[in-house]
């Protein structure tokens, strides 16, 4: 859950969603080797939150937009269940987020990349090294200052999955783990 009023306006945030849509279920199944979390608790989407001129904005790459987009937070949050969203401070390069959200430079969404990750799960060989477009986790990874997540996992940005962001943020911010436990208890009631 994100309490936007409690976030520090001077920081940038990376966040993840634990989704329940059909494509979310596929992404969760493709990520189960990366974590010991139950499949239905694995992140399926990644986004960034940035405050600019006292207004919060979300950046995400999504099939719905066919690529990268910047949306006002109030508009963006209407598409999500708030109890499935988590975020933590992350040093993100806003210039990279802005660049790819610009329609002139938007690379599009990469459904082929999700297909490539599915093939990798089965064959243990990654086929789609230079596909056009970006998935959500790659979009935030290219804005991660110093490519920290890429170095931590030894992967190029196009191989970073939502679960990598989830595990990184849970490790760095224990409060997310507490919120996940609360979510689990709420769901099981």
Buried (B, 14 or more C-beta within 10 A) or exposed (E): EBEBEEBEEEBBBBBBBBBEEEEBBBBBBBBBEBBEBEEBBBBBBBBBBBBEEEEBBBBBBBEEBEBBBBBEBEEBBEEBEEBBBBBBBBEBBBEBBBBBBEEEEBBEBBBBBBEBBBBBEEEEEBEBEEBEBBBBBBBBBBBBEEBBBBEBBEBBBBBBBBBBBBBBBBEEBEEBEEBBEEBEEEEEE
